[in-house]
Amino acid sequence: MTTGPLMVIGGAEDKTGARQVLARFAKLAGGPGAKVAVIATASSLGEEIIDAYREAFGKLGVTNVVAPRPRTRADAEDPHQVAQLHDVTGIFMTGGNQSTLSAVLAGTTFGTAIKMAHIRGVVVGGTSAGASVQSEHMVAFGPPGTTPKMRGAQMSAGLGLLPGLVIDQHFDQRNRYGRLLTLVSHAPHLLGMGVDEDTAAIVTQGHLLEVIGRGAVSLFDGRTATSNIDTAAGSAPILVSGMVVHSLPAGARFDLATRLLLPGVGGRPDDLREPPHVRSRVERLIAVEGAVGSVPRRTSQESASS
């Protein structure tokens, strides 16, 4: 049996314009006949985040959307919550607080149901926090910055859909180079993956990666790198030398098993020639979730217009 595709999305994906990333997810889920579960466990927003994805998928022809939302580990053991995943053709995990997502789902019946759906061929996608949790070892938190530093990042348990990787998101926009370098230096056997906003790494057959979207996917291979991670103290900058770095724009293909670039890099997609879309208020709220562990306060004008 072939496992389903995985979509690792860097956050802030276009929901109202060309929707290139969400359109590919909808297609992989089965198009108009798809049944998609949108899981907003990580989000601190209310029903508006579910409504935003219902509208976005609806405009792509997918109208059968369910929204299981376990908020505690007890919820994640609830048969009613788990049953909502049994006949879906796509599972989409929203952004928000990735530590919440890990704490609630990892090692639960609901988390296992996501893995079993993937094994039976269902496409599983996630944006922002929903991207990071797909790896076995997940970025929990860490400050931005280009320089790798001791204590510059922490890991926790993910869902294990992509073993051998550690994934970060909003990668260029939130300057997360340093923390991913730090994590790979701590665990050189892991391949570090950083995904830019409105960009997706699509993984098929468990190891074949394709990049779509407006940004790039960065890969850090530290198997032959040298570092002083074992002797650096405090929050000092760490030495990292010989790290192999791949920067993969839209159209690039890569083999995660051999860690080699594949032939057939595509050209610049037509939709990237369009000017960036204007985000709605809800899109802006969704896009910044997880940046500082909270969502921005609404202005009185925004509250009045809600």
C-alpha positions as CSV (number, residue, x, y, z in Angstrom):
1,M,0.0,0.0,0.0
2,T,1.3,3.4,-0.9
3,T,1.2,6.1,1.7
4,G,-0.6,9.3,1.0
5,P,1.2,12.6,0.0
6,L,2.4,15.0,2.7
7,M,2.2,18.7,2.3
8,V,4.5,20.8,4.5
9,I,3.4,24.4,4.2
10,G,5.5,27.3,5.5
11,G,2.5,29.3,6.7
12,A,0.5,32.3,5.4
13,E,-0.6,30.4,2.3
14,D,-2.8,32.4,-0.1
15,K,-6.5,31.8,0.8
16,T,-8.2,34.4,-1.4
17,G,-6.0,34.9,-4.6
18,A,-4.6,32.2,-6.8
19,R,-4.5,29.7,-3.9
20,Q,-1.8,27.7,-5.5
21,V,-0.8,25.7,-2.4
22,L,-4.4,25.1,-1.2
23,A,-5.5,24.2,-4.8
24,R,-2.8,21.4,-4.9
25,F,-4.0,20.1,-1.5
26,A,-7.6,20.1,-2.8
27,K,-6.6,18.2,-5.9
28,L,-4.6,15.6,-4.0
29,A,-7.6,15.1,-1.7
30,G,-9.8,14.3,-4.6
31,G,-11.2,17.6,-5.9
32,P,-14.9,18.4,-5.6
33,G,-15.6,14.9,-4.3
34,A,-13.1,15.3,-1.4
35,K,-13.9,15.1,2.3
36,V,-11.4,17.2,4.2
37,A,-10.9,17.4,8.0
38,V,-9.5,20.8,9.1
39,I,-7.9,20.4,12.5
40,A,-7.4,23.8,14.3
41,T,-6.1,22.4,17.6
42,A,-3.0,24.7,17.4
43,S,-4.9,27.9,16.8
44,S,-6.1,30.3,19.5
45,L,-8.6,31.8,17.1
46,G,-12.2,30.8,17.3
47,E,-14.5,29.5,14.6
48,E,-13.3,32.2,12.2
49,I,-10.2,30.1,11.4
50,I,-12.5,27.2,10.4
51,D,-14.7,29.5,8.5
52,A,-11.7,30.9,6.6
53,Y,-10.6,27.4,5.4
54,R,-14.2,26.3,4.7
55,E,-14.5,29.3,2.4
56,A,-11.1,28.8,0.8
57,F,-11.7,25.1,0.1
58,G,-15.3,25.8,-1.0
59,K,-14.1,28.1,-3.7
60,L,-11.8,25.3,-4.8
61,G,-14.8,23.0,-5.1
62,V,-14.4,21.1,-1.8
63,T,-17.6,21.7,0.2
64,N,-17.5,18.6,2.4
65,V,-15.3,19.9,5.3
66,V,-15.4,18.6,8.9
67,A,-13.7,20.2,11.8
68,P,-12.6,17.9,14.6
69,R,-10.8,20.0,17.2
70,P,-9.4,18.2,20.2
71,R,-8.3,20.8,22.7
72,T,-6.9,18.4,25.4
73,R,-5.4,14.9,25.4
74,A,-8.7,13.6,26.8
75,D,-10.4,15.1,23.7
76,A,-7.8,13.3,21.6
77,E,-9.0,10.0,23.0
78,D,-12.7,10.8,22.4
79,P,-14.1,8.2,19.9
80,H,-16.4,10.9,18.4
81,Q,-13.4,13.1,17.6
82,V,-11.4,10.2,16.2
83,A,-14.3,8.9,14.1
84,Q,-14.4,12.1,12.1
85,L,-11.1,11.0,10.4
86,H,-12.3,7.5,9.4
87,D,-13.6,8.4,5.9
88,V,-11.8,11.6,5.0
89,T,-9.7,12.0,1.9
90,G,-7.6,14.9,3.2
91,I,-6.4,16.1,6.6
92,F,-5.3,19.7,7.0
93,M,-3.7,21.0,10.2
94,T,-3.8,24.8,10.7
95,G,-1.2,27.0,12.3
96,G,-0.9,28.4,15.8
97,N,1.1,27.1,18.7
98,Q,3.1,24.1,17.7
99,S,3.8,23.1,21.4
100,T,0.0,22.9,21.9
101,L,-0.4,20.7,18.9
102,S,2.4,18.4,20.1
103,A,1.1,18.3,23.7
104,V,-2.4,17.5,22.6
105,L,-2.0,15.1,19.7
106,A,1.4,13.2,20.0
107,G,0.9,9.7,21.3
108,T,-2.9,9.8,21.4
109,T,-5.6,7.8,19.5
110,F,-6.3,10.9,17.4
111,G,-2.7,11.3,16.5
112,T,-2.5,7.6,15.6
113,A,-5.6,8.1,13.4
114,I,-3.8,10.8,11.4
115,K,-0.9,8.4,10.9
116,M,-3.2,5.6,9.9
117,A,-5.0,7.8,7.4
118,H,-1.7,8.7,5.9
119,I,-0.8,5.0,5.6
120,R,-4.0,4.2,3.8
121,G,-3.3,6.9,1.2
122,V,-5.0,10.1,2.6
123,V,-3.2,13.4,1.8
124,V,-2.1,15.0,5.1
125,G,-1.1,18.7,5.0
126,G,-0.2,21.2,7.6
127,T,0.7,24.9,7.6
128,S,3.0,26.7,10.1
129,A,2.6,24.6,13.4
130,G,0.8,22.0,11.3
131,A,3.9,21.7,9.2
132,S,6.4,21.3,12.1
133,V,4.3,18.6,13.8
134,Q,4.6,16.3,10.8
135,S,8.2,15.4,11.6
136,E,9.1,12.9,14.4
137,H,11.3,15.5,16.1
138,M,9.6,18.8,16.2
139,V,10.8,22.4,16.7
140,A,9.1,23.5,20.0
141,F,10.4,27.0,20.2
142,G,13.5,29.3,19.8
143,P,14.3,32.9,19.1
144,P,14.9,34.2,15.5
145,G,18.3,35.1,14.2
146,T,20.8,34.0,11.6
147,T,23.6,32.9,14.0
148,P,23.3,29.4,15.5
149,K,23.6,29.6,19.3
150,M,23.6,27.2,22.2
151,R,20.1,27.0,23.8
152,G,18.9,28.6,20.6
153,A,16.1,26.1,20.1
154,Q,14.2,23.2,21.7
155,M,12.7,20.1,20.3
156,S,9.6,18.0,21.3
157,A,7.8,15.0,19.8
158,G,5.9,15.3,16.5
159,L,3.5,12.9,14.8
160,G,6.3,11.0,13.0
161,L,4.9,11.3,9.5
162,L,8.3,12.3,8.2
163,P,11.0,10.5,10.2
164,G,14.6,11.7,9.9
165,L,13.6,15.4,9.5
166,V,13.1,18.4,11.7
167,I,10.9,21.1,10.1
168,D,10.7,24.8,10.6
169,Q,8.3,27.3,8.9
170,H,7.9,31.0,8.2
171,F,11.5,30.3,7.6
172,D,12.8,33.4,5.7
173,Q,10.1,35.7,6.9
174,R,10.9,35.1,10.6
175,N,14.6,34.6,10.1
176,R,14.8,31.1,11.6
177,Y,18.1,30.1,10.0
178,G,20.0,30.1,13.3
179,R,17.6,27.9,15.2
180,L,17.4,25.3,12.5
181,L,21.2,25.2,12.2
182,T,21.4,24.8,16.0
183,L,19.0,21.8,15.9
184,V,20.8,20.1,13.1
185,S,24.1,20.6,14.9
186,H,22.6,18.9,18.0
187,A,21.3,16.0,15.9
188,P,23.3,15.7,12.6
189,H,21.4,12.6,11.5
190,L,18.3,14.8,11.1
191,L,17.8,16.7,7.8
192,G,16.7,20.2,8.6
193,M,13.9,21.6,6.5
194,G,12.9,25.3,6.5
195,V,9.8,26.3,4.5
196,D,9.0,29.9,3.5
197,E,5.5,31.4,3.6
198,D,3.0,30.5,0.9
199,T,5.3,27.7,-0.1
200,A,4.9,23.9,0.2
201,A,7.2,20.9,0.2
202,I,5.1,18.0,-1.2
203,V,6.5,14.6,-0.3
204,T,5.3,11.5,-2.2
205,Q,6.3,7.9,-1.7
206,G,7.8,8.9,1.6
207,H,10.9,10.5,0.1
208,L,10.3,12.4,-3.2
209,L,10.0,16.1,-2.6
210,E,8.6,18.8,-4.9
211,V,8.5,22.5,-4.2
212,I,5.5,24.7,-5.1
213,G,4.6,28.3,-4.1
214,R,6.2,31.7,-3.9
215,G,9.2,31.1,-1.8
216,A,11.8,28.3,-1.3
217,V,12.5,25.2,0.8
218,S,15.9,25.2,2.6
219,L,17.5,21.9,3.5
220,F,20.4,21.6,6.0
221,D,22.4,18.3,5.8
222,G,24.8,18.1,8.8
223,R,26.0,14.5,8.4
224,T,29.6,15.6,7.5
225,A,29.5,19.0,9.3
226,T,31.8,19.9,12.2
227,S,30.5,21.8,15.2
228,N,31.5,22.6,18.8
229,I,28.0,21.9,20.1
230,D,29.4,19.6,22.7
231,T,31.6,22.2,24.3
232,A,29.9,25.5,23.7
233,A,28.3,27.0,26.8
234,G,25.4,29.2,27.8
235,S,23.9,31.0,24.8
236,A,27.2,31.5,23.0
237,P,27.4,31.3,19.2
238,I,28.4,27.9,18.0
239,L,30.8,26.8,15.4
240,V,29.3,25.1,12.4
241,S,31.4,24.2,9.4
242,G,30.8,22.0,6.4
243,M,27.0,22.0,6.6
244,V,25.5,21.1,3.2
245,V,22.8,23.6,2.3
246,H,20.2,23.3,-0.5
247,S,17.9,26.1,-1.4
248,L,15.0,24.8,-3.5
249,P,12.6,27.2,-5.3
250,A,9.3,26.3,-7.0
251,G,9.8,23.4,-9.4
252,A,12.8,21.9,-7.7
253,R,12.7,18.2,-6.9
254,F,14.8,16.4,-4.2
255,D,15.2,12.8,-2.9
256,L,15.0,12.9,0.9
257,A,16.4,9.3,1.1
258,T,19.6,9.9,-0.9
259,R,19.6,13.6,-0.1
260,L,20.3,14.4,-3.7
261,L,18.8,17.0,-6.1
262,L,16.7,15.3,-8.8
263,P,16.6,16.4,-12.5
264,G,13.7,18.2,-14.0
265,V,13.6,21.6,-12.2
266,G,10.6,23.4,-13.6
267,G,10.4,27.0,-14.8
268,R,8.8,29.9,-13.0
269,P,5.1,29.2,-12.5
270,D,2.8,31.7,-14.2
271,D,1.0,32.7,-11.0
272,L,4.2,33.9,-9.4
273,R,4.2,36.7,-12.0
274,E,1.1,38.1,-10.4
275,P,1.3,40.8,-7.7
276,P,0.9,39.5,-4.2
277,H,-2.7,39.3,-3.0
278,V,-4.1,41.6,-0.4
279,R,-4.7,39.7,2.8
280,S,-8.0,40.0,4.6
281,R,-8.1,40.8,8.4
282,V,-8.7,37.1,9.2
283,E,-5.8,36.1,7.0
284,R,-3.5,38.5,8.8
285,L,-4.6,37.1,12.1
286,I,-4.0,33.5,10.9
287,A,-0.6,34.4,9.4
288,V,0.9,35.8,12.6
289,E,-0.3,33.0,14.9
290,G,2.7,31.3,16.6
291,A,5.1,34.2,16.1
292,V,5.1,35.2,19.7
293,G,2.8,32.6,21.2
294,S,-0.3,34.7,20.8
295,V,-2.4,36.4,18.2
296,P,-2.5,40.2,17.9
297,R,-5.2,42.2,19.7
298,R,-8.0,43.5,17.6
299,T,-8.4,47.2,17.3
300,S,-11.8,48.7,18.3
301,Q,-12.4,49.3,14.6
302,E,-11.7,45.7,13.7
303,S,-14.0,44.5,16.5
304,A,-16.8,46.8,15.3
305,S,-16.5,45.4,11.7
306,S,-16.5,41.7,12.8
